Structure formats: C-alpha cells, structure tokens
C-alpha cells in the first residue's frame, strides 16, 4: 500500500509539473468571421490547488490504512509432559501461555497478527527522542510496551508514545504481568485504542481540502464572446470553478474604438500586462482585470481581437 501511495503522489507531482509547463491559460474556442470566443483560466491558482491536493491524498490514505486498535489476547493451557526416572515413566502437567497480538482497522477487521508462544513478561521501555543526527532531544521522552518470551522481544505497537499516554501504557503492562503471575486466570484481553490519531489524520485531510479550495478560489475564470451577428460583446467572470459570484457585462461592438495591452513597470525591472477595451465614451473596460507577466497571451488577445473587429494595429503595449 505504501507503494500505491507513493505512486499516486508521484503522479500528482508529475501532473502538476506538466500543468505548469504545458498548460495555456488562454484558449480560443470560436474564431470565425462572425464570432470570436476565448477563455482565460487562472493557471497559477489551479496549479497551486493541484499541488496541495497531494496532502489530501496522503492524510486520507493514512486515515484509511491506519489500524487504530491494537489487541492482545492470551489463553493459558495445560500440557502433559512425559518424564522418565529410573526406568519409570510418568506425566506432569505444565501451564503455558499462548497469545495473539493483532492490529484491527476501523471496522474491527484484523489487518495483521503476531503469534506469541509462552509469553513471559511485559515491560515498559523509555527512550529519548533523537534528531536526524541521532542527538538526543531533551527532555522529550517516548514510551512503548515490549512483550518478552524465551526467544523474542516484540513491540506491542509500531509507534512510540508521548508522556500523556504513559499512564495508559503502565496500566496495560500491569494487567498483562498480573495475568502471567496468576496461574488461576485462564484468559486475558487488553487493547490500546489509537483512534484519536486517525481522527487527527482525517481532520488534517479536511483542513487540507479547505485550504486547497481557498488557494484555488481567488483564480478568476473569464469568458469573452464577440458576435457580429448580434453586434455585441459579452464577457463573464466567475470563481470557485462554477457560477458563484458570476458577473456578466455586455456592450455593443460599435462602442469599441480600440483594444490595448496596458503595461505597468515594477521596481524589479519586470513588466505586467492586462488587456483593456477602449470605449467610445472614453472609458476603459478591462478584459483581464488582473495584471499578468505573460506578455504573449495578452498580445495574442489584442491582435486576434483587433483583427476580428477590423481595428488598426498599433505597436507594443503602453
């Protein structure tokens, strides 16, 4: 499953990289003698949203694959052992403890198990967290439970716990050891519930989803439609991948006297552009209200629109 997660995240990153490199925010859908329609998509905002989506996938995947319940079930059984002494054979009853350690998913289904024969002891191990260079991070202690038999030492869980879990871990160790020391008890069942960690993963996934929408939402979608048959130009703007907050403007083609690429200078020797329609009244109508550094797309809109409206071309942006 880790391979599947890595593959999905790799595809998202490759897709995002390809989108940033290859995607063109400007698309012409109609270019005829009587109609001209083009669409502008917020490439940067959509790309950032796509990039953030990998965190949604990661934490949702972690939530689904997480096994919140660790359970230890033990049973004490009687074994008959044959003993030979001075050519006489006798039998002796001995008690052995067999245990099964399981990890269970959100639906109570067993995901993995470890069989422990002749469990002897449980103990609490205390370690100090270390950094990437194996240097201790003081005073951050972490704790886990170890299960011991004659040959192996098995960790109760795959993770180590901070101090706020110490009391619960101590209680589990005490219950296990009391069972092992009391031959009159035949059965034991203890569990450690880490559902809170899974809930935290899910909450983080939801937060990443909201953050992704917030990052992508400022992006403005623009559609412009020039129609000589109706003698109108109509353009709409909207956000949030739909019609929420959509605004539509309509003017007569006769009102348009020019199409220009407006330029502003910055303190870092870089230019930003936006396309404006000059109306007969002297007002300027911004087709692209947000400035962009993409001169090529802005210049393409100006040239194609002027050709369609049969307006005289002027050199460069102002």
N, C-alpha and C positions, 0 to 999 in steps of 0.2 A: 504493500500500500504506500510506503514511503516513496517507492519508485514512481508510482502513479501520481502522487502529489508533486514530486519534482518535475515530472513530465508536463503536468498541467501548468505549473508556474513558469517553466521554460517556454511553453507555447505562448503564454500571456505576454512574457517579456519580448519574445521574438515578434509577436504580433504588434505590440506597442511600438517597438523599434521600427518595424516596417511601415506602420501607420505614419509615424513622424517623418520618415524619409520619403515615402512614396505618395501618401495621400495629398490630394489637392483640395484645399477648402473651396475653390471656385469650380462650379460645374454649370455648363450651358446645356439646357435640355431642349430648347427650341431656338433655331437660327434659320428663319425663313425670311422671305421678302416682306411678309406682313406681321410676323410675330418674332419676338425675342424674349426669351426667359432664361434667367440664370439664378443659381442658388449659391449662397455662401454659408459654409458651416464653420463653427468655432473649433478649428483643428487643435489648438493648444489645449483648450479646456477639455475636449473629448479625449485627447491623448492622455492627459493627466488623470482623468477619471478611469480610463482603461488601465493605466499603470497601478492605480490604487486598488483596483478590483482584485489583484492577486492577494492582498491581505484578507479580503473577504473569503476567498477560496481557502487560504491557509487556516484561518481560525475556524471556519465551518468544518473543514476536513478534520481538524484537530478535535473538535467537539464530537463529531460522529465516530471517530476512531478511538476516542478516549474510553477507557474502561473504568468507570467511577467506583465500582465495588470490588474490593479485594477480600476474599473469604478463606478462612482456614477451617476445615472440618476434619476432626480426628476421631478415631474409634480404637478402643482398647480391646484386644482379643487374646484368647488363651491358646497357647501352643503346647503340644505334648512332645517332649524331648526324651529319647531313649538314652539310658545311662547304663554302662557295663561296669560291674565291680565284682572281682573275684569270681568270674565266670557266671555271675548272676546279672540278668537284665531287668531293669526297672524303668518306669517312665516318670517324668517330672513335669508338672505344669508350670509354664512361664507366661508372663504377661508382656505383650509387645504393643506398641502404639504405632498405628499407621495413619498418615494424614494426607490430605489433598489440598493444595493451595491453588485457588482459582481466581481468575480475573473475569468479571462479568460486565456486560455492556449495559446501556441504558434500559434495555428491555428484559434484563435478567438472564440473557443468554450467555453461556460460558464461552469466552474467547480463547482462553489458554488455561493450562493446568500443569502443575508440578506434583508428582507423587513423592511423598517423603516417608520412608520406612524407618521405624524405630527412632522417632523424634526424641531427643534427649533434653533440649533446653531452648528457651528463647531469651535473647538478651537485647538490651538497648545499646546501640552504638552511637557515640557522639563524635562528630568530626567538625573541623573548621573549614569554612568555605575558602577556596583559593581563587586567585585571579588567573588570567591567561598565562602568566609566567610561573604558576604554581606557588605563588607567595600568599601566605595566609591573609584573609580579610578579617580583621578584628573589629568588633567581637562577635561576628556572625557565626554562630554555631548551628549545625543542622543535625537531624536525628533520623535514624531508621532502625527497624527491627530486623534482627538476624535469627534464623532458625537453624539449630545445630543438631546433627546426628553423628554417627560414628565416622562418616567419611566426608561430609559436605557441610558447607555453610551457605544457606540460601537466604537472600534478602526477602523480607515479607512483601515489599513493593519495589518498583523500579525507580522510585524517586525518594529523595531525602526531604525531610520536613523541617520547617522553621519552629521556633520556640513555642508559638501559640498552640502547636499540635502535641507538645511534649506530654501533657497530662493524659491525653487520649492514648498515646503510644505506651506510656508507662502502665496504664490500665490493661491494655491488651497483653503486654508481657507478663503482668501479674496473673491474669486469668489463665494464660497458657501454662505457666510454670506451676500454678496451683493444681491444675488438672494432671500434669505429669507426675506430681509428687503424691497425688491421692489415688491409690490403686482402686478405690471403690467407685470412682467416676469412670463411666464407660464411654461417654460421648462428649465432644466439645465442638462448639461452633462459634467463631468470632469473626467479625468483619470490620473493615475500615472503609468508611464512606467518604470518597473524594468528589462527590457530586458538585460541591461548590466550585472546584477548579473548572469543571466542564461548563457550569453556568457562566463563569467569568469568560471563558473562551467564546461562548455564544454571545455574550454582551459585547465583547470586543468586536466580534464579527458584525453585529448590528451597528455598532458605532462606526466601523469602517465603511459600511454600506451608506450610512447617512453622510459621512464625510465625503465619500465618492460623489454622491448626488450634489452636495454643496459645492464641491470643486467644479463639477461639470455644469452646474446650473447657470453661472454667470455668462456662459457662452451664448452668443446671440445668433440665431438662425435667421437668415434674410432671403426672401424670395422676391425678385423683380420681374414684372411682366409688362413688356411694351407691346401694344396691339394697335396696328394701324387701322384695322377694320372698325374698331370702336373708338379710335383716336384717343386712347387712354394709356396712361402708365399707372400700374398698381403695384405697390410693394408692401410686403408684410414682414413683421419682425416678431419673433417669439423665442421663449426659453423653455427649459425643462423638457426637452425632447417632445414637445407637443404644442398645444394651442394655449397653454396657461399664460396669461398676460399678453396675448397676441394683439398687436396693433396693425391696422391696415390703412394705408394712405392711397389716395387716387387723385390724379391730375390729368389735365388734357395735354396731349402731345404738343399742341400749339403753344403752351405756356413755357416750354423748354427752349431756351436760347443757347445753352452751352452745357457741356459735360467736362468737368475738370478734375484733375488729380491734385488735391491740396496737400502741401508738404509743410511739415514743421521741423525745425532743427533742434537738436538736443545738445547738452553740454559735453557729450561723449563723441562728438563728430559722427552722429548717426541720424538718419532721416526717417521720419514716419509719415505715412500717407493715409488719405481717405478720399473716397470718390464723392463728388458733390454735383448736383444738378443746379444750374443757374436758371431761375425762372424769369419770366417776362417782367414780373413785378420788381425784380432786383433781389429777391430773397434767394438764399441758398438752401437747397434740400439735400441733406446728407444721405446718400445711399448706403454707405458704410459708416455708421456713427462712431465706431471705434477706430482709432488710428492703428495702423499695422506697418511693420517694417518690410512687408512683401510688396516691393515696387512692381514686380512683374504682373501679379494678379490685378493690381489696381490699374496699371497701364492697359492691360488687356481689356478690362471692363470699359474703360474710357474709349479705346479705339473701336471696339465692336459696337458700342452704343452709338458713337458718332457716325459710324458707317451706316448703321440701321436708320438713324434719324436724318442722315444726309447733311450732317453739320460739318463745317470746315474744321480740319485738324489744326491744332496749334502745337508748337514744340514744347516738350518737357512739362514737368509739374511746377506749380507755383506755390 
